Amino acid sequence: MAANRIRVAKDKAELVKSLVASKDTTAPFQTYVEVMVFAAALGVKYKKRLPLDVISKDLSPLRQDYFTSSFTLLINLLAITETENIKIIGDDNVADEQRIHIFEEYANAGLDIIQNELRGAVDYSERLLLILNLEKDQPKKPEVEFDLRRFLS
C-alpha cells in the first residue's frame, strides 16, 4: 500500500486514546491499529458506515505500514466485499484511497458504537468483554453462501 494514512474523526480521538494502554494506564488494546481494526470489525458487523466529518489533529493519521499483513488483508477484503469489484485492490493511488476511505468509515461507525456502549463505564476492558460475550451467546443466523461468480466480468 502507498503512503496514504488511516485517519480518525476528531470526535473519536479521545476515545481511541483512552482505549490504548500506556505506561500509566491499563486499557483493552496495545496499539491504535488494534483499536481501529476492532472498531472497523464492529462497524461491519452492524453494517454501519459513518463518514468522518472533521479529522483529528490531536491523533496523527496511522501509517499503513503499522498494519500487519493480516490487517492489510482485512482492509482489502472489506473493500472487495463493499464494492464487489476485485480491481479495488489494485496498486494505483485511487484504489488505495478508496480502500482506506471504506475502512475509515467502518471504523468510525464502530467507534461510535463503542462510544455509546462505554458511556458511564469505569472499566473499558470489562465492558468490552461483556459486549463480546453477549455477541458470542447470540444465536447464529443461517449463513448465505458466498458466490465468487459475482466477481467475474
PLY file of the C-alpha trace (Angstrom):
ply
format ascii 1.0
element vertex 153
property float x
property float y
property float z
element edge 152
property int vertex1
property int vertex2
end_header
0.00 0.00 0.00
1.13 3.52 -0.70
1.71 6.47 1.64
-1.97 7.09 2.43
-2.79 7.07 6.11
-5.74 5.96 8.21
-7.37 8.95 9.89
-9.54 9.27 12.99
-12.52 11.60 13.36
-11.99 14.49 15.77
-14.94 13.47 17.93
-13.48 9.95 18.39
-9.81 10.82 19.05
-10.09 10.90 22.84
-11.97 7.59 22.82
-9.25 5.96 20.71
-6.55 7.28 23.04
-8.44 6.01 26.11
-8.69 2.51 24.62
-4.89 2.14 24.29
-2.80 1.11 27.27
0.08 3.33 28.30
2.75 3.14 30.98
0.37 4.97 33.35
-2.92 3.24 32.47
-4.43 -0.08 31.56
-6.73 -0.38 28.60
-8.08 -3.14 26.36
-5.72 -2.52 23.41
-1.97 -2.18 22.99
-1.97 -0.04 19.81
-4.11 2.41 17.91
-4.11 -0.02 14.98
-5.79 -2.67 17.14
-8.46 -0.17 18.19
-9.16 0.81 14.60
-9.34 -2.77 13.34
-11.66 -3.77 16.19
-13.85 -0.74 15.54
-13.99 -1.48 11.80
-14.99 -5.08 12.53
-17.76 -3.79 14.78
-18.93 -1.39 12.08
-19.00 -4.25 9.57
-20.91 -6.49 11.96
-23.62 -3.87 12.30
-23.40 -2.95 8.58
-22.80 0.66 9.50
-20.51 3.23 7.87
-20.13 6.73 9.22
-18.31 9.49 7.31
-15.53 11.36 9.07
-16.73 14.95 9.26
-13.72 16.58 10.92
-10.33 14.85 11.09
-8.49 14.81 14.41
-5.38 16.94 14.61
-4.55 15.55 18.08
-4.12 11.99 16.86
-1.76 11.61 13.91
-3.06 9.54 10.99
-1.84 5.96 11.18
0.71 4.91 8.58
-0.31 1.82 6.68
2.99 0.13 7.34
1.93 -0.06 11.02
-0.72 -2.53 9.94
0.41 -6.16 9.81
-0.21 -8.12 6.65
-3.30 -9.74 8.19
-4.78 -6.32 8.97
-3.96 -5.15 5.46
-5.66 -8.26 4.11
-8.72 -7.38 6.19
-8.79 -3.88 4.68
-8.54 -5.34 1.16
-11.26 -7.95 1.76
-13.51 -5.32 3.26
-13.06 -3.13 0.17
-13.73 -6.03 -2.22
-16.86 -7.01 -0.31
-18.13 -3.44 -0.14
-17.53 -2.55 -3.78
-17.97 -6.03 -5.26
-15.04 -5.13 -7.51
-11.76 -7.04 -7.37
-9.97 -4.12 -9.06
-10.19 -2.19 -5.79
-7.06 -3.99 -4.61
-5.02 -2.51 -7.45
-1.76 -0.70 -6.76
-2.90 2.69 -8.00
-3.41 5.60 -5.63
-7.14 5.93 -6.34
-7.85 2.33 -5.33
-5.70 2.78 -2.23
-7.66 5.88 -1.23
-10.96 4.04 -1.77
-9.88 1.12 0.42
-8.79 3.49 3.16
-11.99 5.51 2.89
-14.14 2.39 3.30
-12.08 1.19 6.26
-12.15 4.63 7.93
-15.93 4.86 7.66
-16.50 1.39 9.10
-14.01 2.13 11.90
-15.70 5.47 12.62
-19.08 3.73 12.86
-17.58 1.10 15.14
-16.06 3.79 17.33
-19.48 5.42 17.52
-20.96 2.13 18.71
-18.15 1.68 21.24
-18.59 5.24 22.47
-22.28 4.61 23.13
-21.63 1.26 24.82
-18.90 2.65 27.08
-20.89 5.67 28.23
-20.71 5.69 32.02
-18.34 2.71 32.21
-15.40 2.84 34.58
-13.53 -0.21 33.30
-13.49 -0.23 29.49
-11.88 -3.67 29.30
-14.60 -5.24 31.40
-17.38 -3.56 29.41
-15.89 -4.61 26.05
-15.54 -8.17 27.31
-19.19 -8.13 28.34
-20.19 -6.88 24.89
-18.15 -9.63 23.22
-19.64 -12.30 25.47
-23.16 -11.12 24.70
-22.41 -11.30 20.98
-20.94 -14.77 21.35
-24.10 -16.02 23.05
-26.43 -14.71 20.32
-27.94 -17.46 18.14
-26.25 -17.58 14.75
-28.22 -16.68 11.66
-28.03 -19.08 8.75
-25.12 -18.07 6.56
-25.66 -17.05 2.97
-23.44 -18.91 0.56
-20.60 -16.77 -0.74
-20.71 -16.84 -4.54
-17.40 -15.94 -6.22
-19.04 -15.79 -9.64
-20.17 -12.23 -8.99
-16.53 -11.09 -9.30
-16.20 -12.46 -12.83
-16.63 -9.92 -15.57
0 1
1 2
2 3
3 4
4 5
5 6
6 7
7 8
8 9
9 10
10 11
11 12
12 13
13 14
14 15
15 16
16 17
17 18
18 19
19 20
20 21
21 22
22 23
23 24
24 25
25 26
26 27
27 28
28 29
29 30
30 31
31 32
32 33
33 34
34 35
35 36
36 37
37 38
38 39
39 40
40 41
41 42
42 43
43 44
44 45
45 46
46 47
47 48
48 49
49 50
50 51
51 52
52 53
53 54
54 55
55 56
56 57
57 58
58 59
59 60
60 61
61 62
62 63
63 64
64 65
65 66
66 67
67 68
68 69
69 70
70 71
71 72
72 73
73 74
74 75
75 76
76 77
77 78
78 79
79 80
80 81
81 82
82 83
83 84
84 85
85 86
86 87
87 88
88 89
89 90
90 91
91 92
92 93
93 94
94 95
95 96
96 97
97 98
98 99
99 100
100 101
101 102
102 103
103 104
104 105
105 106
106 107
107 108
108 109
109 110
110 111
111 112
112 113
113 114
114 115
115 116
116 117
117 118
118 119
119 120
120 121
121 122
122 123
123 124
124 125
125 126
126 127
127 128
128 129
129 130
130 131
131 132
132 133
133 134
134 135
135 136
136 137
137 138
138 139
139 140
140 141
141 142
142 143
143 144
144 145
145 146
146 147
147 148
148 149
149 150
150 151
151 152
